[in-house]
Amino acid sequence: MTKNNRTFFQNVDYRIYISLGILLLVSLSLLLYQYTRHVDCDDAKFFIHADEYVINRVVEYQDNTKGAQNWEWNFGDSTAIDRRQITFHKYSKPGNYIVKLKINGNCIHEKALTITSISQETGYLPTIVAPNVVVVGESIQFDAEKDGGESWEWSFGETSRTDALGKNPSYKFKSVGEKKITLIVNGDVEHTAVKTIYVAPKTIKAKKK
């Protein structure tokens, strides 16, 4: 029986052993390559930072994921893919963007960015300039202060609709009482200015006999 086994292995072409050895080396190389490129997709460490997320302002992108060797940044605005570990980008239009990062051609992560057109550094809320007490039926001049203001929507508290457009509207109140004045600038409803004023009745003077 032992003799037959020896005869069998002696009849095997040596090139088969060489092929098996090469295949083993290739497999080990692939395993080693995959091990060195392994990234824990649930533990990616990357960040996106900007002093202010406004058009034409620089946004910084950086990845510090352990084991990361190559990167593909998709900024969500149809611009070219960036393959650097640390990079910078500017958005030319306001809107909501989905930033995608592919690490080592395998792990894909996403973050949402909102880019605005108006800087908020000068203050979030507009300022309503108006008297605190007015008289019913009289024309009242209103004014607003907001750097970068382009559109103005006024509501004078007597209806649920927009009562006036423009930065310096005039309005006549039809009823007495407290009125809540609201102002939305550039469509930014999250930062609506509010001012409460009192509308007084007209003073009626007694006629002389």
PyMOL commands that place a pseudoatom at each C-alpha (Angstrom):
pseudoatom trace, name=CA, resn=MET, resi=1, chain=A, elem=C, hetatm=0, pos=[0.000, 0.000, 0.000]
pseudoatom trace, name=CA, resn=THR, resi=2, chain=A, elem=C, hetatm=0, pos=[2.818, 2.396, 0.855]
pseudoatom trace, name=CA, resn=LYS, resi=3, chain=A, elem=C, hetatm=0, pos=[4.515, 1.572, -2.367]
pseudoatom trace, name=CA, resn=ASN, resi=4, chain=A, elem=C, hetatm=0, pos=[1.433, 2.500, -4.388]
pseudoatom trace, name=CA, resn=ASN, resi=5, chain=A, elem=C, hetatm=0, pos=[1.206, 5.929, -2.659]
pseudoatom trace, name=CA, resn=ARG, resi=6, chain=A, elem=C, hetatm=0, pos=[4.800, 6.709, -3.467]
pseudoatom trace, name=CA, resn=THR, resi=7, chain=A, elem=C, hetatm=0, pos=[4.240, 5.713, -7.041]
pseudoatom trace, name=CA, resn=PHE, resi=8, chain=A, elem=C, hetatm=0, pos=[1.188, 7.993, -7.270]
pseudoatom trace, name=CA, resn=PHE, resi=9, chain=A, elem=C, hetatm=0, pos=[3.007, 11.114, -5.971]
pseudoatom trace, name=CA, resn=GLN, resi=10, chain=A, elem=C, hetatm=0, pos=[6.010, 10.391, -8.154]
pseudoatom trace, name=CA, resn=ASN, resi=11, chain=A, elem=C, hetatm=0, pos=[3.769, 10.461, -11.209]
pseudoatom trace, name=CA, resn=VAL, resi=12, chain=A, elem=C, hetatm=0, pos=[2.407, 13.954, -10.379]
pseudoatom trace, name=CA, resn=ASP, resi=13, chain=A, elem=C, hetatm=0, pos=[3.856, 16.665, -12.611]
pseudoatom trace, name=CA, resn=TYR, resi=14, chain=A, elem=C, hetatm=0, pos=[6.114, 19.008, -10.619]
pseudoatom trace, name=CA, resn=ARG, resi=15, chain=A, elem=C, hetatm=0, pos=[4.475, 21.968, -12.379]
pseudoatom trace, name=CA, resn=ILE, resi=16, chain=A, elem=C, hetatm=0, pos=[1.309, 21.264, -10.419]
pseudoatom trace, name=CA, resn=TYR, resi=17, chain=A, elem=C, hetatm=0, pos=[3.225, 21.808, -7.191]
pseudoatom trace, name=CA, resn=ILE, resi=18, chain=A, elem=C, hetatm=0, pos=[4.594, 25.060, -8.575]
pseudoatom trace, name=CA, resn=SER, resi=19, chain=A, elem=C, hetatm=0, pos=[1.096, 26.212, -9.562]
pseudoatom trace, name=CA, resn=LEU, resi=20, chain=A, elem=C, hetatm=0, pos=[-0.276, 25.342, -6.136]
pseudoatom trace, name=CA, resn=GLY, resi=21, chain=A, elem=C, hetatm=0, pos=[2.577, 27.218, -4.485]
pseudoatom trace, name=CA, resn=ILE, resi=22, chain=A, elem=C, hetatm=0, pos=[1.973, 30.296, -6.628]
pseudoatom trace, name=CA, resn=LEU, resi=23, chain=A, elem=C, hetatm=0, pos=[-1.756, 30.148, -5.890]
pseudoatom trace, name=CA, resn=LEU, resi=24, chain=A, elem=C, hetatm=0, pos=[-1.030, 29.933, -2.176]
pseudoatom trace, name=CA, resn=LEU, resi=25, chain=A, elem=C, hetatm=0, pos=[1.321, 32.925, -2.335]
pseudoatom trace, name=CA, resn=VAL, resi=26, chain=A, elem=C, hetatm=0, pos=[-1.251, 34.957, -4.264]
pseudoatom trace, name=CA, resn=SER, resi=27, chain=A, elem=C, hetatm=0, pos=[-3.952, 34.078, -1.750]
pseudoatom trace, name=CA, resn=LEU, resi=28, chain=A, elem=C, hetatm=0, pos=[-1.741, 35.077, 1.160]
pseudoatom trace, name=CA, resn=SER, resi=29, chain=A, elem=C, hetatm=0, pos=[-0.847, 38.329, -0.578]
pseudoatom trace, name=CA, resn=LEU, resi=30, chain=A, elem=C, hetatm=0, pos=[-4.503, 39.146, -1.157]
pseudoatom trace, name=CA, resn=LEU, resi=31, chain=A, elem=C, hetatm=0, pos=[-5.351, 38.397, 2.454]
pseudoatom trace, name=CA, resn=LEU, resi=32, chain=A, elem=C, hetatm=0, pos=[-2.500, 40.601, 3.641]
pseudoatom trace, name=CA, resn=TYR, resi=33, chain=A, elem=C, hetatm=0, pos=[-3.573, 43.377, 1.260]
pseudoatom trace, name=CA, resn=GLN, resi=34, chain=A, elem=C, hetatm=0, pos=[-7.163, 43.223, 2.451]
pseudoatom trace, name=CA, resn=TYR, resi=35, chain=A, elem=C, hetatm=0, pos=[-6.030, 43.196, 6.067]
pseudoatom trace, name=CA, resn=THR, resi=36, chain=A, elem=C, hetatm=0, pos=[-3.904, 46.315, 5.654]
pseudoatom trace, name=CA, resn=ARG, resi=37, chain=A, elem=C, hetatm=0, pos=[-6.804, 48.058, 3.866]
pseudoatom trace, name=CA, resn=HIS, resi=38, chain=A, elem=C, hetatm=0, pos=[-9.413, 47.002, 6.397]
pseudoatom trace, name=CA, resn=VAL, resi=39, chain=A, elem=C, hetatm=0, pos=[-11.507, 49.861, 7.754]
pseudoatom trace, name=CA, resn=ASP, resi=40, chain=A, elem=C, hetatm=0, pos=[-14.194, 49.648, 10.385]
pseudoatom trace, name=CA, resn=CYS, resi=41, chain=A, elem=C, hetatm=0, pos=[-17.021, 51.251, 8.406]
pseudoatom trace, name=CA, resn=ASP, resi=42, chain=A, elem=C, hetatm=0, pos=[-18.970, 51.931, 11.584]
pseudoatom trace, name=CA, resn=ASP, resi=43, chain=A, elem=C, hetatm=0, pos=[-16.074, 53.809, 13.143]
pseudoatom trace, name=CA, resn=ALA, resi=44, chain=A, elem=C, hetatm=0, pos=[-15.112, 56.257, 10.404]
pseudoatom trace, name=CA, resn=LYS, resi=45, chain=A, elem=C, hetatm=0, pos=[-13.613, 59.464, 11.750]
pseudoatom trace, name=CA, resn=PHE, resi=46, chain=A, elem=C, hetatm=0, pos=[-14.127, 62.328, 9.327]
pseudoatom trace, name=CA, resn=PHE, resi=47, chain=A, elem=C, hetatm=0, pos=[-15.446, 65.828, 9.744]
pseudoatom trace, name=CA, resn=ILE, resi=48, chain=A, elem=C, hetatm=0, pos=[-16.705, 68.770, 7.715]
pseudoatom trace, name=CA, resn=HIS, resi=49, chain=A, elem=C, hetatm=0, pos=[-16.110, 72.266, 9.072]
pseudoatom trace, name=CA, resn=ALA, resi=50, chain=A, elem=C, hetatm=0, pos=[-16.713, 75.867, 8.065]
pseudoatom trace, name=CA, resn=ASP, resi=51, chain=A, elem=C, hetatm=0, pos=[-16.870, 79.108, 10.002]
pseudoatom trace, name=CA, resn=GLU, resi=52, chain=A, elem=C, hetatm=0, pos=[-20.143, 79.743, 8.201]
pseudoatom trace, name=CA, resn=TYR, resi=53, chain=A, elem=C, hetatm=0, pos=[-21.994, 77.597, 5.655]
pseudoatom trace, name=CA, resn=VAL, resi=54, chain=A, elem=C, hetatm=0, pos=[-22.576, 80.328, 3.087]
pseudoatom trace, name=CA, resn=ILE, resi=55, chain=A, elem=C, hetatm=0, pos=[-22.012, 80.427, -0.672]
pseudoatom trace, name=CA, resn=ASN, resi=56, chain=A, elem=C, hetatm=0, pos=[-18.436, 81.168, -1.747]
pseudoatom trace, name=CA, resn=ARG, resi=57, chain=A, elem=C, hetatm=0, pos=[-17.104, 80.411, 1.750]
pseudoatom trace, name=CA, resn=VAL, resi=58, chain=A, elem=C, hetatm=0, pos=[-14.436, 77.730, 2.246]
pseudoatom trace, name=CA, resn=VAL, resi=59, chain=A, elem=C, hetatm=0, pos=[-15.583, 74.401, 3.707]
pseudoatom trace, name=CA, resn=GLU, resi=60, chain=A, elem=C, hetatm=0, pos=[-12.901, 72.029, 5.033]
pseudoatom trace, name=CA, resn=TYR, resi=61, chain=A, elem=C, hetatm=0, pos=[-13.092, 68.243, 4.698]
pseudoatom trace, name=CA, resn=GLN, resi=62, chain=A, elem=C, hetatm=0, pos=[-10.799, 65.852, 6.560]
pseudoatom trace, name=CA, resn=ASP, resi=63, chain=A, elem=C, hetatm=0, pos=[-10.725, 62.129, 7.298]
pseudoatom trace, name=CA, resn=ASN, resi=64, chain=A, elem=C, hetatm=0, pos=[-8.758, 60.469, 10.125]
pseudoatom trace, name=CA, resn=THR, resi=65, chain=A, elem=C, hetatm=0, pos=[-10.168, 56.950, 9.848]
pseudoatom trace, name=CA, resn=LYS, resi=66, chain=A, elem=C, hetatm=0, pos=[-7.724, 54.250, 10.969]
pseudoatom trace, name=CA, resn=GLY, resi=67, chain=A, elem=C, hetatm=0, pos=[-6.532, 52.144, 8.041]
pseudoatom trace, name=CA, resn=ALA, resi=68, chain=A, elem=C, hetatm=0, pos=[-7.773, 54.580, 5.389]
pseudoatom trace, name=CA, resn=GLN, resi=69, chain=A, elem=C, hetatm=0, pos=[-5.451, 54.779, 2.381]
pseudoatom trace, name=CA, resn=ASN, resi=70, chain=A, elem=C, hetatm=0, pos=[-7.537, 56.436, -0.302]
pseudoatom trace, name=CA, resn=TRP, resi=71, chain=A, elem=C, hetatm=0, pos=[-10.538, 58.720, -0.350]
pseudoatom trace, name=CA, resn=GLU, resi=72, chain=A, elem=C, hetatm=0, pos=[-13.231, 59.893, -2.741]
pseudoatom trace, name=CA, resn=TRP, resi=73, chain=A, elem=C, hetatm=0, pos=[-15.105, 63.068, -1.756]
pseudoatom trace, name=CA, resn=ASN, resi=74, chain=A, elem=C, hetatm=0, pos=[-18.331, 63.788, -3.610]
pseudoatom trace, name=CA, resn=PHE, resi=75, chain=A, elem=C, hetatm=0, pos=[-19.486, 67.279, -2.646]
pseudoatom trace, name=CA, resn=GLY, resi=76, chain=A, elem=C, hetatm=0, pos=[-23.024, 66.836, -3.953]
pseudoatom trace, name=CA, resn=ASP, resi=77, chain=A, elem=C, hetatm=0, pos=[-22.952, 69.745, -6.396]
pseudoatom trace, name=CA, resn=SER, resi=78, chain=A, elem=C, hetatm=0, pos=[-21.875, 67.891, -9.563]
pseudoatom trace, name=CA, resn=THR, resi=79, chain=A, elem=C, hetatm=0, pos=[-18.242, 69.019, -9.262]
pseudoatom trace, name=CA, resn=ALA, resi=80, chain=A, elem=C, hetatm=0, pos=[-15.294, 66.639, -9.724]
pseudoatom trace, name=CA, resn=ILE, resi=81, chain=A, elem=C, hetatm=0, pos=[-14.436, 63.917, -7.207]
pseudoatom trace, name=CA, resn=ASP, resi=82, chain=A, elem=C, hetatm=0, pos=[-11.627, 64.940, -4.842]
pseudoatom trace, name=CA, resn=ARG, resi=83, chain=A, elem=C, hetatm=0, pos=[-9.220, 62.185, -3.753]
pseudoatom trace, name=CA, resn=ARG, resi=84, chain=A, elem=C, hetatm=0, pos=[-7.226, 63.937, -1.037]
pseudoatom trace, name=CA, resn=GLN, resi=85, chain=A, elem=C, hetatm=0, pos=[-7.356, 63.132, 2.666]
pseudoatom trace, name=CA, resn=ILE, resi=86, chain=A, elem=C, hetatm=0, pos=[-7.692, 66.822, 3.560]
pseudoatom trace, name=CA, resn=THR, resi=87, chain=A, elem=C, hetatm=0, pos=[-9.355, 69.092, 1.049]
pseudoatom trace, name=CA, resn=PHE, resi=88, chain=A, elem=C, hetatm=0, pos=[-11.371, 72.299, 0.656]
pseudoatom trace, name=CA, resn=HIS, resi=89, chain=A, elem=C, hetatm=0, pos=[-14.429, 73.262, -1.371]
pseudoatom trace, name=CA, resn=LYS, resi=90, chain=A, elem=C, hetatm=0, pos=[-16.734, 76.210, -2.046]
pseudoatom trace, name=CA, resn=TYR, resi=91, chain=A, elem=C, hetatm=0, pos=[-20.404, 76.101, -3.039]
pseudoatom trace, name=CA, resn=SER, resi=92, chain=A, elem=C, hetatm=0, pos=[-21.599, 78.648, -5.584]
pseudoatom trace, name=CA, resn=LYS, resi=93, chain=A, elem=C, hetatm=0, pos=[-25.346, 78.187, -5.009]
pseudoatom trace, name=CA, resn=PRO, resi=94, chain=A, elem=C, hetatm=0, pos=[-27.460, 77.951, -1.848]
pseudoatom trace, name=CA, resn=GLY, resi=95, chain=A, elem=C, hetatm=0, pos=[-29.297, 74.719, -1.114]
pseudoatom trace, name=CA, resn=ASN, resi=96, chain=A, elem=C, hetatm=0, pos=[-29.161, 71.350, 0.630]
pseudoatom trace, name=CA, resn=TYR, resi=97, chain=A, elem=C, hetatm=0, pos=[-26.258, 69.084, -0.333]
pseudoatom trace, name=CA, resn=ILE, resi=98, chain=A, elem=C, hetatm=0, pos=[-25.380, 65.462, 0.480]
pseudoatom trace, name=CA, resn=VAL, resi=99, chain=A, elem=C, hetatm=0, pos=[-21.623, 65.005, 0.886]
pseudoatom trace, name=CA, resn=LYS, resi=100, chain=A, elem=C, hetatm=0, pos=[-20.425, 61.426, 0.295]
pseudoatom trace, name=CA, resn=LEU, resi=101, chain=A, elem=C, hetatm=0, pos=[-17.053, 60.013, 1.340]
pseudoatom trace, name=CA, resn=LYS, resi=102, chain=A, elem=C, hetatm=0, pos=[-15.857, 56.637, 0.050]
pseudoatom trace, name=CA, resn=ILE, resi=103, chain=A, elem=C, hetatm=0, pos=[-12.925, 55.183, 2.015]
pseudoatom trace, name=CA, resn=ASN, resi=104, chain=A, elem=C, hetatm=0, pos=[-10.665, 52.537, 0.439]
pseudoatom trace, name=CA, resn=GLY, resi=105, chain=A, elem=C, hetatm=0, pos=[-13.252, 52.036, -2.276]
pseudoatom trace, name=CA, resn=ASN, resi=106, chain=A, elem=C, hetatm=0, pos=[-15.502, 50.287, 0.198]
pseudoatom trace, name=CA, resn=CYS, resi=107, chain=A, elem=C, hetatm=0, pos=[-16.970, 52.285, 3.091]
pseudoatom trace, name=CA, resn=ILE, resi=108, chain=A, elem=C, hetatm=0, pos=[-19.388, 55.033, 2.079]
pseudoatom trace, name=CA, resn=HIS, resi=109, chain=A, elem=C, hetatm=0, pos=[-20.530, 57.715, 4.514]
pseudoatom trace, name=CA, resn=GLU, resi=110, chain=A, elem=C, hetatm=0, pos=[-22.880, 60.646, 3.986]
pseudoatom trace, name=CA, resn=LYS, resi=111, chain=A, elem=C, hetatm=0, pos=[-23.479, 63.983, 5.686]
pseudoatom trace, name=CA, resn=ALA, resi=112, chain=A, elem=C, hetatm=0, pos=[-26.042, 66.663, 4.879]
pseudoatom trace, name=CA, resn=LEU, resi=113, chain=A, elem=C, hetatm=0, pos=[-25.040, 70.317, 4.451]
pseudoatom trace, name=CA, resn=THR, resi=114, chain=A, elem=C, hetatm=0, pos=[-27.247, 73.388, 4.137]
pseudoatom trace, name=CA, resn=ILE, resi=115, chain=A, elem=C, hetatm=0, pos=[-25.632, 76.290, 2.317]
pseudoatom trace, name=CA, resn=THR, resi=116, chain=A, elem=C, hetatm=0, pos=[-27.307, 79.694, 2.608]
pseudoatom trace, name=CA, resn=SER, resi=117, chain=A, elem=C, hetatm=0, pos=[-26.960, 82.803, 0.477]
pseudoatom trace, name=CA, resn=ILE, resi=118, chain=A, elem=C, hetatm=0, pos=[-26.947, 85.365, 3.277]
pseudoatom trace, name=CA, resn=SER, resi=119, chain=A, elem=C, hetatm=0, pos=[-24.342, 85.638, 5.991]
pseudoatom trace, name=CA, resn=GLN, resi=120, chain=A, elem=C, hetatm=0, pos=[-25.688, 85.530, 9.541]
pseudoatom trace, name=CA, resn=GLU, resi=121, chain=A, elem=C, hetatm=0, pos=[-22.613, 87.113, 11.109]
pseudoatom trace, name=CA, resn=THR, resi=122, chain=A, elem=C, hetatm=0, pos=[-24.361, 90.466, 11.365]
pseudoatom trace, name=CA, resn=GLY, resi=123, chain=A, elem=C, hetatm=0, pos=[-27.167, 89.008, 13.491]
pseudoatom trace, name=CA, resn=TYR, resi=124, chain=A, elem=C, hetatm=0, pos=[-29.845, 86.410, 13.033]
pseudoatom trace, name=CA, resn=LEU, resi=125, chain=A, elem=C, hetatm=0, pos=[-32.936, 88.574, 13.523]
pseudoatom trace, name=CA, resn=PRO, resi=126, chain=A, elem=C, hetatm=0, pos=[-33.992, 91.627, 11.546]
pseudoatom trace, name=CA, resn=THR, resi=127, chain=A, elem=C, hetatm=0, pos=[-34.971, 94.753, 13.475]
pseudoatom trace, name=CA, resn=ILE, resi=128, chain=A, elem=C, hetatm=0, pos=[-38.417, 96.334, 13.127]
pseudoatom trace, name=CA, resn=VAL, resi=129, chain=A, elem=C, hetatm=0, pos=[-38.406, 100.123, 13.422]
pseudoatom trace, name=CA, resn=ALA, resi=130, chain=A, elem=C, hetatm=0, pos=[-41.862, 101.427, 14.407]
pseudoatom trace, name=CA, resn=PRO, resi=131, chain=A, elem=C, hetatm=0, pos=[-43.537, 103.443, 17.201]
pseudoatom trace, name=CA, resn=ASN, resi=132, chain=A, elem=C, hetatm=0, pos=[-44.827, 101.558, 20.216]
pseudoatom trace, name=CA, resn=VAL, resi=133, chain=A, elem=C, hetatm=0, pos=[-48.213, 103.317, 20.172]
pseudoatom trace, name=CA, resn=VAL, resi=134, chain=A, elem=C, hetatm=0, pos=[-50.143, 104.375, 17.074]
pseudoatom trace, name=CA, resn=VAL, resi=135, chain=A, elem=C, hetatm=0, pos=[-53.650, 105.655, 16.370]
pseudoatom trace, name=CA, resn=VAL, resi=136, chain=A, elem=C, hetatm=0, pos=[-56.252, 103.673, 14.496]
pseudoatom trace, name=CA, resn=GLY, resi=137, chain=A, elem=C, hetatm=0, pos=[-56.904, 104.874, 10.960]
pseudoatom trace, name=CA, resn=GLU, resi=138, chain=A, elem=C, hetatm=0, pos=[-53.677, 106.873, 10.671]
pseudoatom trace, name=CA, resn=SER, resi=139, chain=A, elem=C, hetatm=0, pos=[-50.966, 105.953, 8.136]
pseudoatom trace, name=CA, resn=ILE, resi=140, chain=A, elem=C, hetatm=0, pos=[-47.963, 104.492, 9.953]
pseudoatom trace, name=CA, resn=GLN, resi=141, chain=A, elem=C, hetatm=0, pos=[-44.520, 104.222, 8.392]
pseudoatom trace, name=CA, resn=PHE, resi=142, chain=A, elem=C, hetatm=0, pos=[-42.550, 101.030, 9.148]
pseudoatom trace, name=CA, resn=ASP, resi=143, chain=A, elem=C, hetatm=0, pos=[-38.868, 100.416, 8.562]
pseudoatom trace, name=CA, resn=ALA, resi=144, chain=A, elem=C, hetatm=0, pos=[-36.512, 97.437, 8.872]
pseudoatom trace, name=CA, resn=GLU, resi=145, chain=A, elem=C, hetatm=0, pos=[-32.819, 96.895, 9.500]
pseudoatom trace, name=CA, resn=LYS, resi=146, chain=A, elem=C, hetatm=0, pos=[-31.041, 93.759, 8.260]
pseudoatom trace, name=CA, resn=ASP, resi=147, chain=A, elem=C, hetatm=0, pos=[-27.707, 93.618, 6.453]
pseudoatom trace, name=CA, resn=GLY, resi=148, chain=A, elem=C, hetatm=0, pos=[-27.983, 91.637, 3.261]
pseudoatom trace, name=CA, resn=GLY, resi=149, chain=A, elem=C, hetatm=0, pos=[-31.766, 91.939, 3.155]
pseudoatom trace, name=CA, resn=GLU, resi=150, chain=A, elem=C, hetatm=0, pos=[-33.196, 91.408, -0.325]
pseudoatom trace, name=CA, resn=SER, resi=151, chain=A, elem=C, hetatm=0, pos=[-36.859, 90.547, 0.257]
pseudoatom trace, name=CA, resn=TRP, resi=152, chain=A, elem=C, hetatm=0, pos=[-39.244, 91.715, 2.982]
pseudoatom trace, name=CA, resn=GLU, resi=153, chain=A, elem=C, hetatm=0, pos=[-42.577, 90.221, 4.081]
pseudoatom trace, name=CA, resn=TRP, resi=154, chain=A, elem=C, hetatm=0, pos=[-44.679, 92.135, 6.619]
pseudoatom trace, name=CA, resn=SER, resi=155, chain=A, elem=C, hetatm=0, pos=[-47.721, 91.058, 8.590]
pseudoatom trace, name=CA, resn=PHE, resi=156, chain=A, elem=C, hetatm=0, pos=[-49.386, 93.707, 10.761]
pseudoatom trace, name=CA, resn=GLY, resi=157, chain=A, elem=C, hetatm=0, pos=[-51.407, 91.423, 13.019]
pseudoatom trace, name=CA, resn=GLU, resi=158, chain=A, elem=C, hetatm=0, pos=[-54.899, 92.075, 11.666]
pseudoatom trace, name=CA, resn=THR, resi=159, chain=A, elem=C, hetatm=0, pos=[-54.940, 89.229, 9.135]
pseudoatom trace, name=CA, resn=SER, resi=160, chain=A, elem=C, hetatm=0, pos=[-53.168, 85.904, 8.711]
pseudoatom trace, name=CA, resn=ARG, resi=161, chain=A, elem=C, hetatm=0, pos=[-51.707, 86.851, 5.340]
pseudoatom trace, name=CA, resn=THR, resi=162, chain=A, elem=C, hetatm=0, pos=[-48.771, 88.947, 4.208]
pseudoatom trace, name=CA, resn=ASP, resi=163, chain=A, elem=C, hetatm=0, pos=[-49.894, 92.588, 4.319]
pseudoatom trace, name=CA, resn=ALA, resi=164, chain=A, elem=C, hetatm=0, pos=[-46.969, 94.334, 2.636]
pseudoatom trace, name=CA, resn=LEU, resi=165, chain=A, elem=C, hetatm=0, pos=[-43.715, 93.811, 0.758]
pseudoatom trace, name=CA, resn=GLY, resi=166, chain=A, elem=C, hetatm=0, pos=[-40.688, 96.052, 0.697]
pseudoatom trace, name=CA, resn=LYS, resi=167, chain=A, elem=C, hetatm=0, pos=[-38.392, 97.498, 3.311]
pseudoatom trace, name=CA, resn=ASN, resi=168, chain=A, elem=C, hetatm=0, pos=[-40.415, 100.665, 4.169]
pseudoatom trace, name=CA, resn=PRO, resi=169, chain=A, elem=C, hetatm=0, pos=[-44.167, 100.006, 3.930]
pseudoatom trace, name=CA, resn=SER, resi=170, chain=A, elem=C, hetatm=0, pos=[-47.024, 102.144, 5.261]
pseudoatom trace, name=CA, resn=TYR, resi=171, chain=A, elem=C, hetatm=0, pos=[-50.154, 100.760, 6.887]
pseudoatom trace, name=CA, resn=LYS, resi=172, chain=A, elem=C, hetatm=0, pos=[-53.415, 101.966, 8.445]
pseudoatom trace, name=CA, resn=PHE, resi=173, chain=A, elem=C, hetatm=0, pos=[-54.780, 99.900, 11.319]
pseudoatom trace, name=CA, resn=LYS, resi=174, chain=A, elem=C, hetatm=0, pos=[-58.508, 99.276, 11.209]
pseudoatom trace, name=CA, resn=SER, resi=175, chain=A, elem=C, hetatm=0, pos=[-59.074, 98.242, 14.845]
pseudoatom trace, name=CA, resn=VAL, resi=176, chain=A, elem=C, hetatm=0, pos=[-57.717, 99.121, 18.277]
pseudoatom trace, name=CA, resn=GLY, resi=177, chain=A, elem=C, hetatm=0, pos=[-55.751, 96.874, 20.612]
pseudoatom trace, name=CA, resn=GLU, resi=178, chain=A, elem=C, hetatm=0, pos=[-52.377, 95.140, 20.715]
pseudoatom trace, name=CA, resn=LYS, resi=179, chain=A, elem=C, hetatm=0, pos=[-51.000, 94.066, 17.322]
pseudoatom trace, name=CA, resn=LYS, resi=180, chain=A, elem=C, hetatm=0, pos=[-48.149, 91.624, 16.737]
pseudoatom trace, name=CA, resn=ILE, resi=181, chain=A, elem=C, hetatm=0, pos=[-46.016, 92.820, 13.813]
pseudoatom trace, name=CA, resn=THR, resi=182, chain=A, elem=C, hetatm=0, pos=[-43.912, 90.142, 12.094]
pseudoatom trace, name=CA, resn=LEU, resi=183, chain=A, elem=C, hetatm=0, pos=[-41.191, 90.527, 9.487]
pseudoatom trace, name=CA, resn=ILE, resi=184, chain=A, elem=C, hetatm=0, pos=[-39.532, 87.807, 7.407]
pseudoatom trace, name=CA, resn=VAL, resi=185, chain=A, elem=C, hetatm=0, pos=[-36.381, 88.748, 5.504]
pseudoatom trace, name=CA, resn=ASN, resi=186, chain=A, elem=C, hetatm=0, pos=[-35.075, 86.705, 2.567]
pseudoatom trace, name=CA, resn=GLY, resi=187, chain=A, elem=C, hetatm=0, pos=[-37.658, 84.013, 3.242]
pseudoatom trace, name=CA, resn=ASP, resi=188, chain=A, elem=C, hetatm=0, pos=[-35.893, 82.961, 6.466]
pseudoatom trace, name=CA, resn=VAL, resi=189, chain=A, elem=C, hetatm=0, pos=[-38.939, 81.958, 8.503]
pseudoatom trace, name=CA, resn=GLU, resi=190, chain=A, elem=C, hetatm=0, pos=[-36.738, 80.480, 11.260]
pseudoatom trace, name=CA, resn=HIS, resi=191, chain=A, elem=C, hetatm=0, pos=[-35.547, 83.981, 12.162]
pseudoatom trace, name=CA, resn=THR, resi=192, chain=A, elem=C, hetatm=0, pos=[-38.735, 86.035, 12.052]
pseudoatom trace, name=CA, resn=ALA, resi=193, chain=A, elem=C, hetatm=0, pos=[-38.642, 89.428, 13.750]
pseudoatom trace, name=CA, resn=VAL, resi=194, chain=A, elem=C, hetatm=0, pos=[-41.593, 90.232, 16.038]
pseudoatom trace, name=CA, resn=LYS, resi=195, chain=A, elem=C, hetatm=0, pos=[-42.685, 93.531, 17.594]
pseudoatom trace, name=CA, resn=THR, resi=196, chain=A, elem=C, hetatm=0, pos=[-45.884, 94.229, 19.560]
pseudoatom trace, name=CA, resn=ILE, resi=197, chain=A, elem=C, hetatm=0, pos=[-47.462, 97.696, 19.336]
pseudoatom trace, name=CA, resn=TYR, resi=198, chain=A, elem=C, hetatm=0, pos=[-50.646, 99.193, 20.692]
pseudoatom trace, name=CA, resn=VAL, resi=199, chain=A, elem=C, hetatm=0, pos=[-53.257, 100.757, 18.417]
pseudoatom trace, name=CA, resn=ALA, resi=200, chain=A, elem=C, hetatm=0, pos=[-55.152, 103.456, 20.306]
pseudoatom trace, name=CA, resn=PRO, resi=201, chain=A, elem=C, hetatm=0, pos=[-58.593, 104.841, 19.412]
pseudoatom trace, name=CA, resn=LYS, resi=202, chain=A, elem=C, hetatm=0, pos=[-58.941, 108.276, 17.915]
pseudoatom trace, name=CA, resn=THR, resi=203, chain=A, elem=C, hetatm=0, pos=[-59.325, 111.138, 20.335]
pseudoatom trace, name=CA, resn=ILE, resi=204, chain=A, elem=C, hetatm=0, pos=[-62.688, 112.840, 19.857]
pseudoatom trace, name=CA, resn=LYS, resi=205, chain=A, elem=C, hetatm=0, pos=[-62.815, 116.468, 20.839]
pseudoatom trace, name=CA, resn=ALA, resi=206, chain=A, elem=C, hetatm=0, pos=[-66.051, 117.904, 22.163]
pseudoatom trace, name=CA, resn=LYS, resi=207, chain=A, elem=C, hetatm=0, pos=[-67.631, 120.529, 19.908]
pseudoatom trace, name=CA, resn=LYS, resi=208, chain=A, elem=C, hetatm=0, pos=[-67.990, 124.010, 21.273]
pseudoatom trace, name=CA, resn=LYS, resi=209, chain=A, elem=C, hetatm=0, pos=[-71.511, 125.373, 21.568]
for i in range(1, 209): cmd.bond("trace and resi %d" % i, "trace and resi %d" % (i + 1))
show_as sticks, trace
zoom trace
